[in-house]
Amino acid sequence: MEKSDEISKFQALMSLAIEQRDDLTAEIRYQKGVLKSLGLTDGELLDLIHDRHARAPISTGRAQLALAAVRHAAGLPAHSSPPTIRRSWSPAQAFDERTAQYMRASGRAPRSRSPAESRLVPQKHAAEAQEARLAPGAMPTAIKQTDALQPPIALQVPYGVSQHGDLVPARDADAEAVYACPGCAGLLVLHAGAVRAKHFAHKANTACNGETLAHITAKLLVAKIINEHSDSKTHITLQCTCSKCESPVQRELPHSAFTDSEIEERIGPYVCDVVAFKEGTPVLAVEIFNSHAVGGEKAEQLELPWIELEAAEVLADPFNWRPVQMRLKPTLCLDCKAERAELERVAARWKLPLSNPLYVAAVAPCWGCKEKILWYWWQGVPFAQEKPPEPVPRTLQFRFSKMYGGKYWMNICPGCRAPQGDNFVFLASDSPFSKLPINETQEMKASRQHQNAAVVTQFMNVIKRNLGS
């Protein structure tokens, strides 16, 4: 596979993407993957996308041959209808083509410009119109805020798309540059007054929907941040929950977590808003919640770990992810991590297992020798008569208890061999297993309630004596 030939194919695809209305997203994405596998960086790919001079000598016929070769290699069906070629553009049309190319690369269909928006390009840019006719795909160098012929509408746009396809926040925008709406690809005007916060707005009345705009912008922003995070340019924190105690946990994601991302990526039968990849393998799906949450079926059956972020929170603070729902690998808080480390240390000392999912282990002092040992819980305690699940840890034995008046499966100290009675292990108020279910018979329940009542009566007698009544 010659690198120069694959670069030529990519340039041909870009020339067709600008000249025709066909959606070439899949073909461009495939060829970008080919070039990355040949060693091209994201910066070199960006240079290829915006180098219109390299695409100028590519004829339509040669570009169609390259398109057919890419589709064959990617296993994509060939289109039977010939492309619709546009030979020349005004500045407004040139802007349309660039933003349409951006929309197609984002996996969405571009919106056609309204007649009112087409009139927004001033006549003083006639020289730029001539340049656009000579070089299709060129953009006007500047359209200032004062050039608007109609007042902007109330819909504020927090981010704009630059002429290079970058998502730019309003606070960092250049007043002399041109920006498009991420939602509808319409022209934006930058408001940078002294009273209100710096923001974008549409130049004319628009059908752009605020909910759709927030969803699309948040989706593009998450993808952008993931890509920058892989280059160590940003820091992402993730708010999650401890899988044991359910307390909040804030983690800073390592820069090695992701290498790139894709928008509207299909994972099995489901299309995800954003998918983060690591060395070509999908590792995390990010859904954006605006008006529709992730459904139960998708939440249950999606093959990847996933989180769902609220669009408004992403726009307000894109580097701090606070999921409204998620399905991630188990995470432990610092206290539970320390508890787990202690558990592993004691288990290693006594050579006892921790891997059997049918048992829950806890560290506790032996009532006899006072050494730290492991106690096990399993389904069937307390006073279990049936044998515990296999393989049975060696410290669970069927032993006689004088207090119980018979035999049952109980925990044994691995050091002094003293039995650890179930009254202490499972039924005491400070038991490490107090939140786990137990098999309590009616006789046990009645006895416990009777003991509790006796304690209350004794407590009341002490109070009455102290009060002198």
C-alpha positions in Angstrom: 0.0 0.0 0.0 1.7 3.2 -1.2 1.2 6.2 1.1 1.2 8.7 -1.9 -1.6 6.7 -3.6 -3.7 6.7 -0.4 -3.2 10.4 0.1 -4.3 11.0 -3.5 -7.5 9.0 -2.9 -8.2 11.1 0.2 -7.6 14.4 -1.7 -10.0 13.1 -4.4 -12.6 12.3 -1.8 -12.3 15.8 -0.3 -12.7 17.4 -3.8 -15.9 15.4 -4.3 -17.2 16.3 -0.8 -17.0 20.0 -1.7 -18.3 19.7 -5.2 -21.2 17.4 -4.8 -24.2 16.9 -2.5 -23.6 13.2 -1.9 -22.8 12.1 1.7 -19.3 10.8 1.7 -18.9 10.5 5.5 -18.3 6.8 5.5 -15.8 6.9 2.7 -13.8 9.8 4.3 -13.8 8.2 7.7 -12.5 4.9 6.2 -9.7 6.7 4.2 -8.7 8.7 7.3 -8.3 5.4 9.1 -6.1 4.1 6.2 -3.9 7.2 6.4 -3.6 6.9 10.2 -2.5 3.3 9.8 0.2 4.5 7.5 1.5 7.0 10.1 -0.2 10.3 9.3 -1.0 12.4 12.3 -4.2 14.3 13.0 -2.4 17.6 12.1 -1.2 16.2 8.7 -4.8 15.0 8.0 -6.1 18.5 8.8 -3.6 20.0 6.4 -4.8 17.6 3.7 -8.4 18.6 4.3 -7.8 22.3 4.0 -5.2 22.3 1.2 -7.4 23.2 -1.7 -4.5 23.8 -4.0 -3.6 20.1 -3.9 -7.1 19.3 -5.0 -7.3 21.7 -7.9 -5.7 19.5 -10.5 -7.9 16.5 -9.7 -10.4 15.9 -12.4 -13.9 14.7 -11.7 -13.3 11.5 -13.6 -10.2 10.7 -11.7 -11.9 11.6 -8.4 -14.8 9.2 -9.3 -12.3 6.4 -9.9 -10.7 7.0 -6.5 -14.1 7.0 -4.9 -14.9 3.7 -6.5 -11.6 2.2 -5.2 -12.2 3.4 -1.7 -15.8 2.1 -1.6 -14.6 -1.3 -2.9 -11.8 -1.4 -0.2 -14.3 -0.4 2.5 -17.0 -2.8 1.4 -19.4 0.0 0.7 -22.0 -0.2 -2.1 -21.3 1.9 -5.2 -23.8 4.7 -6.0 -25.5 4.3 -9.4 -26.6 8.0 -9.8 -24.0 10.4 -11.1 -22.9 13.3 -8.8 -24.3 16.8 -9.1 -21.3 19.0 -9.7 -21.2 22.7 -8.7 -18.6 24.6 -10.6 -18.6 28.1 -8.9 -19.9 29.8 -5.8 -20.5 33.1 -4.3 -19.0 33.8 -0.8 -22.3 32.7 0.8 -22.3 29.5 -1.3 -18.6 28.9 -0.5 -19.4 29.2 3.2 -22.3 26.8 2.7 -20.0 24.2 1.1 -17.5 24.4 3.9 -20.1 24.1 6.6 -21.9 21.4 4.7 -18.6 19.5 4.5 -18.2 19.9 8.3 -21.8 18.7 8.9 -21.3 15.6 6.7 -18.0 14.8 8.5 -20.0 15.0 11.7 -22.5 12.4 10.5 -25.4 14.9 9.9 -27.1 16.3 6.9 -26.5 20.1 6.3 -29.4 22.6 6.2 -30.0 24.6 3.1 -29.5 28.3 3.4 -32.6 30.4 3.4 -32.9 33.3 0.9 -32.7 35.8 3.8 -29.4 34.3 4.9 -28.0 34.4 1.4 -28.5 38.1 1.3 -26.4 38.6 4.5 -23.1 38.5 2.6 -22.2 42.1 1.8 -21.7 43.4 -1.7 -18.3 44.7 -0.8 -17.0 41.2 -0.9 -17.4 41.0 -4.7 -13.6 40.5 -5.1 -13.9 37.5 -2.7 -16.7 36.1 -4.9 -14.4 36.2 -7.9 -11.8 34.4 -5.9 -14.4 31.8 -4.8 -15.3 31.2 -8.4 -11.6 30.6 -9.3 -11.0 28.4 -6.2 -14.1 26.4 -5.1 -14.2 25.9 -1.4 -12.5 29.2 -0.4 -14.1 31.1 2.5 -14.5 34.9 2.9 -11.8 36.3 5.1 -14.1 38.2 7.4 -17.7 39.0 7.8 -18.1 41.6 10.6 -20.9 42.0 13.1 -21.9 45.3 11.5 -22.5 43.5 8.2 -25.8 42.0 9.4 -28.8 43.3 7.6 -31.3 41.9 10.1 -31.2 41.9 13.9 -30.2 38.6 15.6 -32.9 36.5 17.3 -32.8 35.7 21.0 -31.4 32.1 20.7 -27.9 32.2 22.0 -25.3 29.8 20.7 -22.4 29.0 23.1 -20.1 27.5 20.5 -19.4 28.2 16.8 -17.7 26.2 14.1 -14.7 28.0 12.6 -13.8 27.9 8.9 -11.3 25.2 9.8 -14.0 23.0 11.3 -13.0 23.6 14.9 -15.6 24.1 17.7 -14.8 27.5 19.3 -16.4 28.9 22.5 -17.7 32.4 22.2 -15.2 33.7 24.8 -12.3 32.7 22.6 -13.9 33.8 19.3 -12.3 36.3 16.9 -14.6 39.2 16.0 -13.1 39.2 12.5 -13.6 35.5 11.8 -16.6 33.6 10.4 -18.5 31.0 12.4 -21.3 28.6 11.7 -23.9 27.2 14.0 -23.2 23.6 15.1 -26.9 22.8 14.9 -28.0 24.2 11.5 -24.7 25.4 9.9 -26.2 28.9 9.6 -24.0 32.0 9.8 -23.5 33.4 13.4 -22.7 36.8 14.7 -20.6 37.4 17.8 -22.0 39.5 20.5 -19.3 40.9 22.8 -21.0 43.8 24.6 -20.2 45.3 28.0 -23.4 44.1 29.7 -24.2 40.5 28.6 -21.7 37.7 28.4 -19.9 37.1 25.1 -22.0 34.8 22.9 -23.0 33.9 19.4 -26.4 34.3 17.8 -27.9 33.6 14.4 -27.7 36.4 11.9 -31.4 36.1 10.8 -34.6 34.4 11.8 -33.9 30.7 11.9 -35.7 27.5 12.4 -32.7 26.2 14.5 -34.1 24.4 17.6 -32.5 25.2 21.0 -32.8 21.6 22.2 -31.3 20.2 19.0 -28.5 22.8 19.1 -27.6 21.9 22.8 -27.6 18.2 22.0 -25.4 18.5 18.9 -23.0 21.0 20.5 -22.6 19.0 23.6 -21.9 15.9 21.5 -19.3 17.6 19.4 -17.7 19.2 22.5 -17.3 15.8 24.3 -15.7 14.3 21.1 -13.3 17.3 20.9 -12.3 17.1 24.5 -11.7 13.3 24.3 -9.4 13.9 21.3 -7.5 16.7 23.1 -7.3 14.6 26.3 -5.4 11.9 24.4 -2.8 14.5 23.6 -2.5 15.6 27.3 -4.0 19.0 26.5 -7.0 18.7 28.9 -7.9 17.1 32.2 -11.2 15.2 32.5 -12.7 14.4 35.9 -15.5 11.9 36.2 -18.0 11.9 39.1 -19.1 8.3 39.9 -20.3 6.3 42.9 -18.4 3.8 45.1 -19.7 0.4 44.2 -19.6 -0.7 47.9 -20.7 2.2 50.1 -22.3 4.3 47.3 -20.6 7.5 48.3 -19.6 9.9 45.6 -16.1 9.5 44.0 -14.3 12.0 41.8 -11.7 10.5 39.5 -9.3 12.2 37.1 -9.1 10.1 33.9 -5.6 9.1 32.8 -4.4 10.5 29.5 -3.8 6.9 28.3 -7.6 6.2 28.7 -8.5 7.2 25.1 -6.7 7.8 21.8 -9.6 9.3 19.8 -13.3 9.4 19.4 -16.1 9.2 16.8 -19.6 10.8 16.7 -22.7 8.8 16.0 -20.8 5.5 16.1 -22.7 2.2 15.9 -22.0 -0.4 18.6 -23.9 -3.6 17.8 -27.6 -2.6 17.1 -27.3 0.8 18.8 -26.0 4.2 17.6 -24.1 6.0 20.4 -23.7 9.8 20.5 -20.0 9.6 21.1 -17.7 6.6 21.4 -14.2 6.9 22.8 -11.5 4.5 21.4 -8.2 3.3 22.6 -5.9 2.1 19.9 -8.9 1.4 17.6 -10.9 -0.5 20.3 -14.1 1.1 21.6 -13.9 1.5 25.4 -16.6 4.0 26.4 -19.9 5.2 25.0 -21.1 8.7 26.0 -24.7 9.6 25.6 -26.0 13.1 25.7 -29.2 13.7 27.6 -31.3 16.7 26.6 -34.9 15.6 26.3 -34.7 11.8 25.9 -32.8 9.6 28.4 -31.1 6.3 27.5 -33.8 3.6 27.3 -33.8 0.5 29.4 -33.1 -1.9 26.6 -30.0 0.1 25.4 -28.8 0.7 29.0 -29.0 -3.1 29.6 -27.7 -4.5 26.4 -25.1 -2.0 25.2 -21.8 -3.9 24.8 -19.6 -1.0 26.2 -19.4 0.7 29.5 -21.4 3.9 29.2 -22.3 7.2 30.8 -25.0 9.7 30.1 -24.3 13.4 30.5 -26.8 16.2 30.6 -26.3 18.6 27.6 -26.6 21.8 29.7 -23.9 20.6 32.1 -21.5 19.7 29.3 -21.9 23.2 27.8 -21.4 24.8 31.2 -18.4 22.6 32.3 -17.2 20.2 29.6 -14.2 19.0 31.6 -16.1 17.7 34.6 -18.4 14.8 33.7 -21.3 14.3 36.1 -23.3 11.4 34.7 -27.1 11.3 35.3 -26.9 7.5 34.8 -24.1 5.1 33.9 -22.9 1.6 33.7 -19.2 1.4 34.5 -16.7 -1.0 35.9 -16.8 -1.0 39.8 -15.2 1.9 41.5 -14.1 2.2 45.2 -13.7 5.3 47.3 -10.5 5.8 49.3 -12.0 4.2 52.5 -13.3 1.2 50.7 -10.0 0.8 48.8 -8.2 0.8 52.2 -10.7 -1.8 53.5 -10.1 -3.9 50.4 -6.3 -3.7 50.8 -6.7 -4.8 54.5 -8.9 -7.7 53.4 -6.4 -8.8 50.8 -3.6 -8.6 53.4 -5.4 -10.8 55.9 -6.5 -13.3 53.3 -2.9 -13.6 52.1 -1.6 -14.1 55.6 -4.0 -17.0 56.3 -4.0 -18.2 52.6 -7.8 -17.9 52.3 -9.8 -17.2 49.1 -11.5 -14.0 48.1 -12.5 -14.8 44.5 -15.7 -16.9 45.0 -18.7 -14.6 44.2 -21.0 -16.7 46.4 -19.1 -15.5 49.5 -18.6 -12.1 51.1 -15.6 -11.8 53.3 -14.8 -9.3 56.1 -11.9 -8.7 58.5 -12.7 -9.2 62.2 -10.8 -10.0 65.5 -11.1 -13.6 66.7 -12.8 -13.6 70.1 -10.3 -16.1 71.4 -6.8 -15.1 70.2 -7.7 -11.5 69.1 -5.9 -12.0 65.8 -7.4 -10.4 62.6 -9.1 -13.2 60.7 -11.7 -13.5 57.9 -15.3 -14.1 58.5 -17.4 -15.3 55.5 -21.1 -14.7 54.7 -23.1 -16.8 52.3 -26.7 -17.3 51.3 -28.2 -19.5 54.1 -26.8 -18.0 57.3 -27.2 -17.9 60.2 -27.1 -21.4 61.8 -26.8 -23.0 58.4 -27.7 -26.7 58.3 -26.9 -27.2 54.6 -23.4 -27.3 53.3 -22.1 -23.9 52.0 -21.4 -23.5 48.2 -18.4 -25.3 46.8 -15.5 -24.8 47.0 -16.0 -24.3 50.8 -13.2 -22.2 52.5 -11.3 -24.3 55.0 -12.4 -22.0 57.9 -16.1 -23.0 57.5 -16.8 -26.2 59.5 -19.8 -28.1 60.7 -19.3 -27.8 64.5 -21.3 -28.1 67.7 -22.3 -25.0 69.6 -23.3 -25.2 73.3 -25.3 -21.9 73.1 -27.1 -23.1 70.0 -27.6 -26.6 71.3 -26.6 -28.4 68.2 -24.4 -28.3 65.1 -24.3 -25.8 62.2 -21.8 -24.5 59.6 -19.8 -21.8 61.3 -16.7 -19.7 60.9 -13.5 -21.0 62.6 -10.4 -19.0 63.5 -7.5 -20.3 61.2 -5.1 -19.6 64.1 -6.4 -20.9 67.4 -9.3 -22.9 65.8 -11.9 -21.2 68.1 -15.5 -21.2 66.7 -16.9 -17.8 65.8 -20.6 -18.1 66.9 -23.2 -16.8 64.4 -24.7 -14.6 67.2 -21.6 -12.5 67.0 -20.8 -12.9 63.3 -24.2 -12.2 61.8 -26.7 -11.1 64.5 -24.8 -8.5 66.6 -25.5 -4.8 65.9 -21.9 -4.1 64.9 -21.6 -7.1 62.6 -19.8 -6.4 59.3 -22.6 -8.2 57.5 -25.4 -6.2 59.1 -26.7 -5.0 55.8 -26.7 -8.4 54.2 -29.8 -10.7 54.2 -30.1 -13.5 56.7 -32.4 -16.5 57.0 -34.3 -15.6 60.2 -36.9 -18.1 61.4 -40.1 -17.0 63.2 -38.7 -18.4 66.5 -35.4 -16.4 66.0 -37.4 -13.2 65.2 -39.7 -13.7 68.3 -36.7 -14.3 70.6 -34.9 -11.2 69.2 -37.9 -9.0 69.7 -38.4 -10.4 73.3 -34.7 -9.6 74.1 -35.1 -6.1 72.6 -38.3 -5.5 74.7 -36.4 -6.7 77.9 -33.6 -4.3 77.2 -36.0 -1.4 76.8 -37.8 -2.3 80.0 -34.5 -2.4 81.9 -33.5 1.0 80.4 -36.7 2.6 81.5 -36.3 1.3 85.0 -32.8 2.9 85.2 -34.3 6.2 84.0 -37.1 6.1 86.6 -34.6 5.3 89.4 -32.3 8.2 88.4 -35.3 10.6 88.3 -36.3 9.4 91.8 -39.8 8.4 90.7 
